[in-house]
Amino acid sequence: MEFKKFKSITELLEFEKKESLKKVEIESFNEDKEGSLELLLPKNIESLVCDKCFIKTIPSWLKSIEISTYPTSVSESMFNNTPNLKSLTVFCYDGYITKFPESLTELYLFEYFNKMDKNTFPKGLKKLTLQCTLRKGQTIESKEVLPESLEELVVCDYSGSIDLDLEVLPSNLQKLTIEQGFSIEKELPKGLKELNISVSPNYQLKPNHLPPSLTSLTFINGFNNNQQPLIESNIFPSTLTYLNLGTDFNQSIGNETLPSGLTPVFKSAK
């Protein structure tokens, strides 16, 4: 047994096979009333999911923590002694964080309202998810904000509050997901292998615009090439093996448009 859910830290400590666990979920915990997790949590636990938890410090040996349900108290001081922390997920919180631990390689932020600058994210970060993360009017405008180490980026902005300029994307980025009305007029990172994107209704694919190394392309929430046929050559790179145009696509496709190694997953195309 590697994972188990508990209502409280007391229930976890009373569990006979707790030494066999690697990951646990605790529904409710208050450090002021119950004591420090650094002292209470079994050291064989590597990954922790906290629901309604009020904690001041994260156990120093933890590799992953997910703080999931509001109200949750989160502050920068929680990360003062987290040398082993690799993955952090924060859903809703009432704290103020401008800098995350340098040990992190994966960071998933939901409802993050603090302004981002060149010191916000760890220099070795590889995976980053931002959902509705900035107050309206703020932008990720500097190339220094997103670390060059970043390989996967997910931006889910249904409120229209994130202004993401493609020029700030790291050159090493391999997977990009953007779930918002978006236009990819500017150049994408040439090393990009997977692109999942929700485009604006009038977006139209153009020859030689997609990254030359792209292997997978998915249009989220529909795509119809601005009501124009896909008939030009060199629209899709020869490396492309997976294409999902969505159920709204109903334009004609030229004989020389699709790469020979493409997996035919679009079903509504003519």
N, C-alpha and C positions, 0 to 999 in steps of 0.2 A: 504493500500500500504506500503510495507516494503523495496523495492529496486527500484532504478531508476538510469539511466545513464544520465550524463550531459556533455556537451562540455567544460564547464568552471565553476569556483566557482561562478561567477556572475549569470549564468543561474540557478544554484542551489538556490542561495539566493533569486532569483526572483520567484521561484516556490511556488505557494500558499499553497500547501500541504506538504511542507518540514518538518513540525513537525511530520508527520506520518511516516517518513522514518527511517529505522534502518541501512540500507546499501546503499551506493551510489558509483558510479564510476565516476571519473572525468578524462576526456580525456587529459586535459592540464592545468598545473598550475606552476607558477614561484613565489616563496615566495619573492624574491628580488623585484619583480615588483608589486605584488598584495597584499602583507602583509602576516602575520602569520596565518596559519591554526588554531592555538590555539585560535585566536580571531575571525576568520571568520566562521569556521565550526560550524553548529548547534550542540548543546550538546546532542541532541537525537540520533545523528548518532553514532552507535557503531562499524560499519565496513566500511572501506574505501578501494576502489581500485583506485590506481593512475597509469595512463598510462605514458604520457610524463610529469612527475612532477619533479620540482626541489624544494625540501623542506629541511629546516634546522632542524626543530623540528617536532615531531609527537605529535598531541594533546593528552594531558595527560589522557583523559577519554576513548580513543579508546581501544576496545578489540581486534580488528583485522585490519591488514593493508596488502594490496597486492600491491607491486611495480612491475609493469609488463613489461614495454616496454622501451628499450634503445632509446635515452640516458637518464639515470636516475641518479641523484646524490644521493648516499647513503653513510653515514659515521656513525661511532660509536657514535658521539655526538648527533645524532638524538634521541638516546634512553636514554638521561639523565633524562627525567621525564616521564616515561611510566609505572607507577605502575600497570595499569589495562590491559596492553597488554598481550593477551594470545596466539594469532596466528600471525605469520609473514611469508609472502611469498615474496621472492626476486628473480626475473627472471634474468635480465641483469643489471649490474651496473658498475660504475667505482670507487668504493670506497674501503676502507680498513677496514675490521671488523675482530677483533680477539676475541671479546667477545660479547655475546648477552644478552639481559635483563633476569634477573633471574625470572621474572614473566611469561615467555613464557612456554606454555605446548605443542605448536605445532610450528614447524619450517620447512619451505620448501625452499630449496636453489637450485638455478640453476645457473651454471657457477660461483661457488664460488671458488676463487683461493687462498685464504689465508690458511696457514698451521694450522692444528687443534692441540690443546693440551688439557690438562685436565681442563683448564679454559674457553674454547671456548663456551661450551654448558651449559645451565641452569641445575641445579641439579634436578629440578622437571620436566624436559622435558619428554613428553610421546610419541609424534609423530615427526619423523624426516625423511625428504626426501633430498637426496643428488644426484644431477644429474651432471655428468661430473665436479666434484667439486674440484679436486686437480690437480696441475701441474704434469706432467708425472714424475714419480720417487718418489713421496711422498706416504706415506702409513699411514693408521690408525693402528698404530703398538702397541699402549698402551691400556690396558684395562681401563685406567682412562679417555680416551677421550670421550667415549660414556657413558652417565650417567646411573646408575643402575635403574633409574625410567623409562627408555625407554621401551615402550610397542610395538610400531610399527616403523619399519625401512624400508625405500625404498632406494635402491641404483640403479641408472640408469646410467651406465657408458659405453657408446658406443665408447669412445675413448681409452679405455684400460688404463686410467690414475690412476684408483683407485685400490690399492692393499689392499683388505679387508681380514684380517685373522679372521677365525671363532672364534678363542680363545678370541678375544676382544669383542665379542658380550655380552651384559648385560644378566644376568641370568633370569631377569624378562621379557624378550622379548617374546611377544605372536604372533606377525605377522611380517614376514620377506619377502620382495620382492627384488630380485636381477635380474636386467635386463642386463646381460652381460654373456659371456661365463665363466662358473664357475664350480669348482669342490668342492663337499661337502664331502671331504674325512675325515675331522676332525669332532669332535662331535658338534652338534648343541645344543642350549639351551634346556634343558629337558622340560621346560614349554611351548615351542613353540606350538601354535595351528594351525596357518596358514602359509604355505610356498608356495611362488610363485617364481619360479626360472628358469633362462635360463642357462642350463648346457653345458659343453664342449661336442663335438660330441662323444667322447669315454667314456662318463660317464656311469657307470653301477651300478644299485641299489644293495645293499648288505643287508643280513638279519640283523635285530636288529640295524640298523644304524640310522634310522629316529627317531625323538623324540617320546617317548611313549604316549604323550598327543596330538599328531597331529590329527586334525579333517579334514583339507583341504589341498590338495596338487595339485598344478598346474605347469606343465612344460611349460614355455614360449618359443615360437619359436621352438618347436619340441623336441622330445625325442624318442630314439629307443633302449635304453638299450645296447648300444655298439654292436648292431646286435645280441644280445643274448636273448633267451627266458626268460620270467618271470615265473619260475617254482618252485622256492624255497618258503618254508613257512617262516613266520616272516619277510618278506620284508617290509610289511606295518603294522603299529600298529593297534590293534583292535579298537582303537578309531576313525579311519579314516572313514568319511562319504561322502567325496567328493574327486574325483580323476579325473584330466584332463591330459591325457598323450599326447594330441596334435594330429594333423592329420598325422604326420609322423610315428607314432608307428604302426608296422606291425608284431610284434613278438607274438609267442604263449604264453598263460598264463595258469599256472597250476591250477588245481581244488581247491587247498588249499591255493592259493596265496593271493586272495582278501578277505578282511574282510567281514563278513556277512552283516554288516550295510552300506556297501558302495553304494553310488549313482552312477549308470553306465552312466557316461557322455562321456566316450571315445568311439568312434564309429568305428575307423579303426582297432581295435585290432581283432585278429583271435579268 
